[in-house]
Amino acid sequence: MRSPDKEETLNSSFLSAPFAVVFIGVLALCCSAAVLLSACGGSSTNGTAPGGTSATGAGNPATDRAALVAFYHAMDGDNWTNNTNWLSDAPIDEWHGVATNSAGRVFHLRLTDNQLSGELPPELGSLSYLIVLGTTDNQVSGEIPAELANLTYLATLELSGNQLSGEIPPDLGNLPRLLSLRLGDNQFSGEIPPDLGNLPRLENLSLENNQFSGEIPPDLGNLSNLENLDLSGNDMEGEIPPELGKLSELKRLFLNGNNWTGEMPSELGRLSNLEGLWVGSSRLTGCIPEGLRGIPSGDIESISLPFC
């Protein structure tokens, strides 16, 4: 279960970051300031690759359309809450939840709470200009297709609140522009791949309320831009790795609902930007690093351990 003040904390900080509006033809969509800066810039006005680089993505508007058609059929599109213009002769940037750049390439596909069901098709991996992919709060099942690792411009991957299962494909760690990876409230299992520590721009990693096991990969300490790390509500165990103390930008750390043992690493006391820490009931021993005293949010004060 989520900690009582978790939703409020996320809504007031990470999820409520300033937004800017970009008009793509007749379609208005919102991107977070981080996505606009790191990924959206230049893609919607001049037909170049996201970020303003020279266009190198494979495929064309026709292959993008074919991928969307495959997505529609795989996701039981006839029964969506809103499937306006899908499979019609209308331009694909007029299909509900889709946006394209001036070259007609899809860079935005988000269908939140829209009665999607079925397994994500591998054809999504051919949307080579995709920046945002979101299917939050639907009934999507099966595993994440490995082909999503082909989406090298992807900045936001939001698959929370579905029935996805299996393990996280390690190749997702090869997405160089990824800012936010949200896979919470699914049925994922296995260990968290250490490859996720290779995501240089990642700011949000939300894996809560799944069935992940094993230990926290020390490699996650390499995520120098990470602001939110949520591993709560899983079946993880072992010691909290001291490498998490290297996450200098970290603001919220959710570890509750697991089975941690050993001492709380002193390195966590160096997280000067930390605003909230949730550890929950566990078998931690030793003492709480002095640097964690007085954190505004979390359950650190309720842990039956003294401060160091």
C-alpha positions in Angstrom: 0.0 0.0 0.0 1.1 3.6 -0.6 2.1 5.6 2.5 -0.7 7.9 3.6 1.0 11.1 2.5 2.7 9.8 -0.6 0.1 10.8 -3.2 0.1 14.3 -1.8 3.8 14.5 -1.9 4.1 13.4 -5.5 1.2 15.7 -6.6 2.7 18.7 -5.0 6.2 18.2 -6.4 7.3 15.9 -9.2 3.9 15.5 -10.9 3.0 19.3 -10.6 6.2 20.6 -12.2 5.7 23.7 -14.4 4.1 22.8 -17.7 4.4 24.6 -21.1 2.1 24.2 -24.0 3.3 23.4 -27.5 0.8 23.8 -30.4 1.2 21.1 -33.1 -1.1 22.2 -35.9 -4.6 22.1 -34.5 -3.5 19.9 -31.6 -2.5 21.3 -28.2 -0.6 19.1 -25.9 1.4 19.6 -22.7 4.9 18.4 -22.0 6.8 18.9 -18.7 9.5 21.5 -18.8 12.1 18.8 -18.5 10.7 16.9 -21.6 10.5 20.1 -23.6 14.1 21.0 -22.8 15.6 17.6 -23.3 13.5 16.0 -26.0 10.7 18.1 -27.6 12.7 21.0 -28.7 12.8 21.4 -32.5 10.8 18.2 -33.2 7.5 19.9 -33.8 8.4 22.7 -36.1 11.1 21.8 -38.5 10.8 18.0 -39.1 14.3 17.4 -37.5 14.9 14.7 -34.9 13.8 15.5 -31.4 16.3 17.9 -29.7 17.0 19.6 -33.0 19.6 17.1 -34.3 19.6 15.9 -37.9 16.9 13.4 -38.8 18.2 9.9 -38.6 15.2 7.9 -37.5 14.1 4.9 -39.5 10.7 4.5 -41.2 8.3 7.1 -42.5 4.7 8.4 -41.8 3.3 5.2 -43.5 5.2 2.9 -41.2 4.2 5.0 -38.2 0.5 4.6 -39.3 1.0 0.9 -39.7 2.4 0.7 -36.2 -0.6 2.6 -34.8 -3.0 0.3 -36.6 -1.2 -2.7 -35.1 -1.5 -1.0 -31.6 -5.2 -0.4 -32.1 -5.9 -4.0 -32.9 -3.7 -5.4 -30.2 -5.3 -3.1 -27.6 -8.9 -4.0 -28.5 -9.4 -0.5 -30.0 -13.1 -1.1 -30.9 -13.9 -1.1 -27.2 -11.9 2.0 -26.1 -13.6 4.7 -24.2 -12.4 7.2 -26.9 -11.1 6.0 -30.3 -11.9 9.2 -32.2 -10.6 9.0 -35.8 -8.6 5.9 -35.2 -8.4 3.8 -38.4 -10.1 6.6 -40.3 -8.7 8.6 -43.3 -8.0 11.6 -41.0 -4.4 12.6 -40.5 -2.9 10.5 -37.7 -2.3 13.6 -35.6 -6.1 13.9 -35.4 -6.4 10.3 -33.9 -7.2 10.5 -30.2 -4.0 10.6 -28.1 -1.6 10.9 -31.0 0.6 13.9 -32.0 3.1 14.2 -34.9 5.8 16.6 -35.9 5.7 18.6 -39.2 7.2 15.7 -41.1 4.2 13.6 -40.0 6.2 11.4 -37.6 4.6 10.3 -34.4 6.3 11.6 -31.3 3.4 11.4 -28.7 1.1 8.5 -27.9 -0.7 8.6 -24.7 -4.1 6.9 -23.9 -4.7 7.2 -20.1 -7.7 5.4 -18.6 -9.2 4.5 -21.9 -10.1 0.8 -21.5 -7.1 -0.5 -23.4 -6.7 -4.3 -23.0 -4.3 -6.9 -24.5 -0.6 -7.0 -25.0 1.7 -4.2 -26.2 2.6 -5.0 -29.8 6.3 -5.1 -30.9 5.4 -2.7 -33.7 5.6 0.1 -31.2 9.4 -0.2 -31.5 9.2 1.1 -35.1 7.9 4.6 -33.9 11.4 5.8 -34.1 10.6 9.5 -33.2 8.5 8.7 -30.2 9.1 10.9 -27.2 6.1 10.0 -25.0 4.4 6.6 -24.6 1.7 6.3 -22.0 -1.0 3.7 -21.3 -1.5 4.4 -17.6 -4.6 3.0 -15.8 -5.8 0.5 -18.4 -5.9 -3.3 -18.6 -2.7 -3.8 -20.6 -1.2 -7.3 -19.9 1.7 -9.5 -20.9 5.3 -8.4 -20.9 7.0 -5.2 -22.1 8.2 -5.9 -25.7 11.9 -5.7 -26.0 11.5 -3.6 -29.1 10.7 -0.6 -27.0 14.5 -0.4 -26.5 14.7 0.8 -30.1 13.0 4.1 -29.2 16.1 6.1 -28.7 14.3 9.5 -28.5 11.9 8.2 -25.7 11.8 10.6 -22.8 8.6 9.4 -21.0 7.5 5.8 -20.6 4.3 5.6 -18.4 2.8 2.1 -18.1 1.6 2.3 -14.5 -1.8 0.9 -13.3 -2.1 -2.1 -15.7 -1.7 -5.9 -15.5 1.8 -6.1 -17.0 4.0 -9.0 -15.8 7.3 -10.7 -16.4 10.7 -8.9 -15.9 11.8 -5.5 -17.0 13.8 -5.9 -20.3 17.4 -5.0 -19.5 17.7 -3.2 -22.8 15.5 -0.4 -21.5 18.7 0.8 -19.9 19.9 1.8 -23.3 17.4 4.6 -23.7 19.7 7.7 -23.5 17.1 10.4 -23.3 14.7 8.7 -20.9 13.5 11.1 -18.1 10.7 9.2 -16.5 10.1 5.5 -16.2 6.8 4.7 -14.4 5.9 1.0 -14.1 4.1 1.0 -10.7 0.9 -0.9 -9.8 1.5 -3.9 -12.2 2.5 -7.5 -11.7 6.2 -7.3 -12.6 8.5 -9.8 -11.0 12.1 -10.9 -10.9 15.0 -8.6 -10.0 15.4 -5.0 -11.1 18.0 -5.0 -13.9 21.2 -3.2 -13.0 21.1 -1.8 -16.6 18.6 0.8 -15.4 21.6 2.5 -13.8 22.8 3.4 -17.3 20.1 6.0 -17.9 22.0 9.3 -17.7 19.0 11.7 -17.7 16.5 9.7 -15.6 14.7 11.9 -13.1 11.9 9.6 -12.0 11.9 5.8 -11.4 8.6 4.5 -10.1 8.4 0.7 -9.7 6.0 0.6 -6.7 3.4 -2.1 -5.9 4.8 -5.0 -8.0 6.4 -8.3 -7.1 10.0 -7.4 -7.6 12.4 -9.5 -5.5 16.1 -9.5 -4.7 18.3 -6.6 -3.7 18.5 -3.0 -4.9 21.1 -2.9 -7.7 24.0 -0.7 -6.5 24.1 0.6 -10.1 21.1 2.8 -9.4 23.5 5.0 -7.5 24.8 6.1 -11.0 21.5 8.0 -11.7 23.0 11.4 -11.0 19.8 13.3 -12.1 17.3 11.1 -10.2 14.8 13.0 -8.1 12.2 10.4 -7.3 12.9 6.7 -6.5 9.9 4.5 -5.6 10.5 0.8 -4.8 7.7 0.5 -2.2 5.3 -2.4 -2.0 7.5 -5.1 -3.4 9.2 -8.3 -2.2 12.7 -7.0 -2.1 15.2 -7.8 0.6 18.8 -7.4 1.7 20.7 -4.3 2.7 20.1 -0.8 1.4 23.2 -0.1 -0.8 25.4 2.8 0.3 25.6 3.8 -3.4 22.2 5.5 -3.0 24.0 8.1 -1.1 25.5 9.3 -4.4 22.0 10.5 -5.7 22.7 14.1 -5.0 19.5 15.4 -6.7 17.2 12.9 -4.9 14.1 14.4 -3.3 11.9 11.5 -2.5 12.9 7.9 -1.6 10.2 5.3 -1.1 11.5 1.9 0.3 8.6 0.9 2.5 6.8 -2.4 2.1 9.9 -4.5 1.6 12.1 -6.7 3.8 15.3 -4.7 4.4 17.9 -5.9 6.9 21.3 -4.7 8.1 22.2 -1.1 9.0 21.0 2.0 7.3 24.0 3.2 5.3 25.6 6.4 6.7 25.9 7.7 3.1 22.1 8.4 3.1 22.9 11.3 5.4 24.6 13.1 2.6 21.4 13.5 0.6 21.1 17.2 1.1 18.1 17.6 -1.2 16.0 14.9 0.3 12.5 16.0 1.2 10.9 12.7 2.0 12.1 9.2 3.1 9.8 6.2 3.7 11.4 3.0 5.1 8.4 1.3 6.8 8.6 -1.5 9.2 11.7 -3.6 8.5 14.5 -5.4 10.3 17.0 -2.6 10.1 19.5 -2.3 12.9 22.1 0.2 14.1 21.2 3.9 14.0 19.7 6.5 11.7 22.3 8.8 10.0 22.2 12.2 11.7 21.9 13.9 8.3 18.4 12.5 8.0 17.0 14.2 11.1 14.3 16.7 10.4 13.3 15.6 6.9 10.0 17.3 6.2 8.1 14.1 5.0 8.3 10.4 5.6 8.3 7.9 8.4 11.9 8.2 9.6 10.9 9.7 13.0 8.8 6.6 13.7 11.5 4.0 13.2 12.5 2.5 16.5 16.2 3.3 16.1 18.3 6.1 17.6 20.0 8.8 15.5 23.8 8.2 15.1 
